[in-house]
């Protein structure tokens, strides 16, 4: 198990690059089987929301959305935004109407899907309150409020009140059109839409919000250190209720993903408690600087506007269907232990695997990647928070028993107990491999 090909992906459809650096993951050649329950559904934004986005663009331009000149100007704005994202110092500007049109057409659909997924996971875990008051930092055109509204309509119980902060006037205009209209005829209200920079706005009341959200914003704050971002978020967390939740979402690309893990540590040092997806099952020195871990869902079904933009030469540049993202969820007070003692008893911390080379062991860890294997082996990143070298679970695809299949269908962040796996060291990768065999057994801890 010493596959040494560099990890480099280039998805021509949306110019998404992930390259191996220190702490990177092995190359993936197989379609992932993760998050199966979510993927069985077609991943698409609601049809009504698609129509609202098109209607907004038509109202602003006074022309049908499929007008060639309109589509071409949106394409040029998408290319400009992508160039800013991939620059050495990432930046984005949303000062013109076409900047917002580009965001709504290219970025927003995936962002809505990914936040909808996170909320579904929280609800399934039983930590999502019935009645919610949210403060969304850097709301843009209302992507997080739209995802929450979609979820609440599906849930059919509880109330949702949304306050939001945004500094772009063009984004605010889009928010005012899209969010109230999409939330109509439901117990969902928008009380406050503040035109301000989140770095300077002061929270008004303490203990007001059950949830504070910040999606794809922090990476676009130039010149802000991780400590400064943590201080900013802690300031806002004074407005959280005692049982409130903070949700941060950033791109899956290496630099932003690892920066989120570093920020995660700074927030813990400032008094917040990490809920997920990382799990501290065994004590040890977590090393966020080398932690590259992200969720990945199945591909988005392109909205009609995205399909219109992708027609013609080089159309792949405007097709954004890969949904990959890094996220962190925090609470103000500690929740129940991640694992009961009975589940951990008799397991070996991953940070001590060096003492068990060649032996079979039992471990407990969180599944922290999709299937990143090849034709012969399924491979998953496993972590228990105890530090040390990266650890990968290696499963020969010839193994067909149900317990091995349970690893493949487990969600990102799910906790697994794996027994009778053999410990190997991969010197070229500097990582441990836990190799599954016919006697390997797997059980999942369901929260």
N, C-alpha and C positions, 0 to 999 in steps of 0.2 A: 504493500500500500504506500508506494512512494511516487505518486504522480507529481511531476515537477513542472508541468506546463504553467506559465505565468497566467494569472487571473486577469484577463482583459475582455471586457464585453463592449461591443459597439452596436447598439440597436439603431439601425438606420432610420427606423420610423420616427424616432423622436430625438436623435442625437444624444442619447443618454449614455454616458461613459462611466464605467466603474473600473478602476485599475488596482492591481495589487500593489500595496506598499506594506510597511511593517504592520503586522497584525491583520493582513487581508485574508480573504477566504479563498479556498481552492476554486478552480474553474468549474463552472456548471455546464454540463452538456445535456442535461435532461430536464424535461418539463417538471416543475415542482408539483408535489402533491399536498402541500401544506394548506391549512385553513379550508378543508374540503367543504365543510358545512356552509361556509359563506360563498364558496366558489360555485356551488351547484346552481345558484341563482345567476342569471345574466347580470353582469355588473354594468349598470347604466343609470344615469340620473333620471329622475321622473320626467315623463314626457311633457307634463305641464311646465316644468322648470325649463326644459329645452325651449319651449315656445315662448316663455317669458323673456329669456335671454335674447332670442331673435327679435321679439317685439321691441325690447329696449333699444337695440341697435337701429331698428327701422324708425322708431320714434325720434332718435337723436339725429339720424342722417336724412330722414325724409325720403328714403328710398328702400326698396325691397332688399332684404339681407343678401340675396344672391346676385346683386348688381356687380358686374365684373370689377368696376373701379373700387367699390367698397371692399370686396374680397382681397384685392391686390394691396390696398392700404393696410388691411388687417395683417396680411402675410408679412409685409415689411416691418410692422410693429412687433410681430412675433420674433422675427429674426433679430431685431435690435434687443429685445428682452433676453433672448437666449445668449447673445454675445455678452451682455452685462453679467449674466449668471455665471458664465464660464471664465470670466476674467480673473486675474490674480486677486483683485479686491472686488468681490461680488457686489453688484449694485443694481437697483431697479428704479425706474421713474414712471410715475403714473399721473402725469400732469395734463395729458391730452385725452380726449375722448377715445381715440383709436388705441391708446395704451390700454385702456380699460376693455375695449372690445377684444383686443388680443388676449388679455388675461382671461376673460370670460370664455373665449373660444378654445384656448389651448391649455391653460393651467387649471381653471376652476373645476372642470368635470372630475378630474382625478382627485383634486383636493377635497371635493364634496364627498366622494366615495370613501376616501380614506378616513375622514373624520366620522362619517356615518358608521364605518366598521368599528372604530375605537369605542364609540358610544354603545353599540350593540354588545361589545365584549364587556363593558362595564355593567350594563344592565343584566347580562347573563350572570355576572359574578355577584349580583345583589348589592352593589355599592352605589348604584345610581338612584338618587332620590326620586320620589314620585312627583313632587313639585320643585321646579328648578328656577333659580334666578342666576343668570349668567352674565359675566363681564367678559367681552371678547376684545382683546388687545390687538390693535392693528387689523381690524375686521376686513379691510379691503371692500369689495362689493357685497360683503355679507356671506362669505363662503361657509364659515362655521355656523352662523344662524340658520342658513339654508339647510345644512346637514342636520342640525338639531330639529328644525321644523319638520323635515321629512321623517326623522325618527319618531317624533312625538305623534305625528299623524298615523304612523303605523302602530304605535303603542296603544293609542286610543284611551289613554288615561293620564291624569296629572295635568299640571299647567306649566307653561314655560314663559318666563319674562326675560327679555334680552336687553342689556345695555352694551354699548359698543363704543370704541374709540378709533378714530381714523383721521389721518392728517391730509389725505388727498381729497380735494373737493370733488373731483370726477368720480372717485370711488364712492363718496358719500351720496352723490346723485344716483349712482347705480343701485346702491343699497336701498335708498328710499323708494325706488321703483320695484325692485325685485322682492325684498324681504316681506314688506307688508302685504303685497299682492299674493305671494306664495303662502303666507300664513293666514290668509282670509278664511273666515268661517271655521276658525279653530280657537281653542283657549290659549293663544300665543300672542303676546304683546311685545312691542318694542318701546320701552319707556324713555330711553336716553340714547341719542346718537351724538357723541361729542366730537367736534372738529378740533383735534389736538394731536400733538406728538406724544406718544406714550412715555417718552423719556422725561417730559416736563409736566405732564398732567398729574394732579394730586388727587388720590382717592378721597371721596367725600365722606363716607361713613364706614365705620368698622363693623365687622360681622354681618355684612349685607348679603353677600353672594354665596351660593352653594357651589358654584363652579367658576373658575377663571380659566380662560383659554387663550392660547397664543400659538397660532399655526403659521409656519413659514414666514416669520417676521424677524426673529432674532438674527438670522443669518444675513439679513439685509440692513443691519445696524452697523455702519462703518465705524471703525475705530474704537468700538466698545469691547473691553476685555471681558473674559468669563466672569471675573469677580464683579465687575460693574453691572453686567446683565443679571447676575444673581441678586445684587443689592436692589436693582430695579424691581425684580419680581417679588422679592420679600416685601418691598414697600406695598405692592398691590395685595399681597396675601394678608395684610392687616384687615382687608375688607372681606376676607373669607369667614364663613361661619366655622365653628370649631370642628364640625364634621365635613368641611368643604374640601373640594378637590381642585388641584391645579393640573392642567393638561398642556404639555408642550409638544409640538410636532415640528420636525425639520426635515429637509431633504435627505435621501439615503446616501448621497454622494459622500465619499470618504471624509473630506475635511469638515463638512457640516455635521455628519453623523458623530464623529469622534468629539467635535466641539460640544455637541449636546451632552455626551457622556461626562465630559469634564465639567460642564455647567451643572449637571446632575449632582456631582460630588460637592460642588460649592454650595448648592442649595441644601444638601443634607447637613453640611457643616453649619449652615445658617439656621438650622432648626426644623426643616421640613423632613417628612418621612417618605421614602420611596415606596410606592405601591407596585409599580411594574413598568416595563416588562422584565427588567432585571430582577433577579431573586437572590437574596443573601441567605442561602440555606446553611452553609457552613461559614464560620468566621475566617477572614483572611484579607490580604491587601489587594482589593480591587484596583486595577490599573486602567483607568478610562482612556488614557492617551493612546492605547493600542487596541481599544475595543471598538470594532466596526461591526455593528449588528443592526439589521433593519428588517422590517416586515415587508412582505411582497404578496400581493393579491393577484388573481387572474386578470387578464387584460380587460380594459374598459371597452364596451361597445360604443364606438364613436357616435356622438351626437351628429345630427344632420349638418350643422354648421361646420364641424371639424371635417366632415367628408367633403363638403363644398370647397374648403380651403386646400384640401389635399389633392384635388383634381389637377391634372397637368404635370408638367415637368418638375422633378424634384419634389413631388407632393409629399413624400415621406417626412420632409422637414416640418410639416404642419400636422402630422398625425401623432398625437401624444396619448398612448393607450397603456403604457406600462405604469403600474401603481406600486411604487416602492417608497418607503418612508421610515424615518426613525422617530420614536416618540418616548416620552417619559411622563409618568403620572405620579403625583405627590399628594399626600394628605397632611393636615396640620397636627394630627395626633396619630400615634401608632395604632394600627389595626391588629387583628388577631395574628399570631405567628404564621409565617408563610407555610410552614409544614408542621404537623403535629410530631411530637417526639417518636411516636410509634412508626411513622413513615420513614423517619431518618435513621432509626436505630439499626446498627450493624452496617452502615454504609461508610465508604471511604471518601474523605474530601478530595476533590479533584486536585487541589494544591499539593497532595501527598502522593500522587501517582508514581512519582519517581521511585518510591520505596517498594513498588509492586510490579516492576517490569517483568513481563513474561507470565505473570500470574492472572488468575481470573478474580474479578472483584464485583462488588455490588455498589452502585453509586446512585445518588439522587441529583438531578440537575434540570435546569430549564432548557427547553428547546429554543435555541436562539438563531436559527436560520431555516430557510426552506431547504429542500433537497438540493445540495450543491455537488452531487456526485457525477458519475459517468455511466457508461452502459453496463458495467459489471457491479458497481457498488453504489448504494445510496449513502450519502454523507450528510451529517447534521452537526452544526456547532452546538456544543453543550457547555453550560456554565452553572456553577453553584455559588459564585461570589468569593471563593477561597483563594483566588489569585493563581499565579504560576503561568505556565505555558498554555497556549490554546489547546482545547480538547475537542476531538471530533469523534462522533459515533459512526462507525463504519459497518454497513449492513450489506452483505452479498445479496444481490437481487434474486439469487436462486432460493433464498429463504422465503417461504410463502406463509408461515404460520400467522395466525391472527394477532398474536402479541407484537410481532415485528411490524405488521401493518398498522398497529395503533400508533407507532412512532410517526409514521408517514402522514397520518390524518390528524395528528395533534396540532393545535394552534401554536403560533409563535408565542413564546413565553410560558407555555404549559409546562408543569412540573412532572417529570417522569422518574420512576424508580426502575433501574435497569440492573439485572443480576446476571452473573455468569458471562461477563464480557472480559476478553483478554486484553491486557495492557501492552501496547507497543509504543516505541519511540520512533518518530520520523525525523532523523537528523537533518535532512535537507530542508524540511519545513520548520524545524524547531518546535514541533507540536507532538502531543500524545494522541494516539489512535486507540479507541476502545472498539475492538473487533468483535462483532456479534457472531454467534454460531448457533447450532441446532439446539443447544441447551439454554440459550439466552432467554430470559423472561422479562417482560415489560409490564408495568402497571402505571396508570396515570392518576395523579391526585386531582380530583375535580373540586374546584372551589365553589 
